[in-house]
Amino acid sequence: MLVQVLRVVLAIVILGTWEITTRVGCYGPDSGTCVVDPFFFGQPSGIWTQLVKWVQVGTAQGPLWEQIAVTLEETVLGFAIGVVLGIIFGVALGRNRLLSDVLGPYIKAMNAMPRVVLGSIFTIALGLEMPSKVALAVVLVFFVVFFNAFQGVREVDRDLLANARILGASQRQLSRHVILPSALSWILASLHTSFGFALVGAIVGEYLGARKGIGLMIATAQGTFNANGVFAAMFILAVVAIVAEALVTKLEDRLIKWRPNAITEVSI
């Protein structure tokens, strides 16, 4: 309860300070000398007004819920495909030393590239529709999940593998009952970060070129110097990210019930 109260108080302090500093000095003979210029940085009351307008009237691209649905669809598809590919390649290379030695330098080289710039290539090759945004989201998610799955497989207890082989476990049984469960904590840990990357991929792709989506809303607001619109779209993205984080945490708690409870307080 205390934590929730402190969170609310912190939000009120931040938003209140923001609102006040955008109003101080903005009226009267010294009008135009605000502490924080609302034209460039917006203000909470203006952001709320923009959100209400989008809900009631809609955006320049259509209904607000349609824009959110398009971005969510792109994000979820990119997230799902990237996770599946990351797990498959991570486990395969983690188990096969020769394969990892051959492909390792290429994967590291691709990972070192600024992958966001691929959004322009995907937009040119795949057009303004959903595939280009999904492709960018997949690329961003893949490497996060891949390296966690790869390291998780490499960290499997060798004694546990040896005991399973002594008991007659086949390679398929080793993968299903030993390796994957052992690497699961690594893989699930990557999901917290990778969904955010999927969302970034969808937004950047829409920002570069799209017909609908929250990224296009941000680009439109920027083009019209509407700071409140940019922050309002960012607020929507923050809500989506928080809800997704809560769902991933629930999934993690359900799949790893054996994990010991985190230590919340240490007595000295």
Summary of the structure (lengths in Angstrom):
residues: 268
radius of gyration: 23.5
end to end distance: 24.3
largest distance: 86.9
contacts: 823
relative contact order: 0.12
helix: 78%
strand: 1%
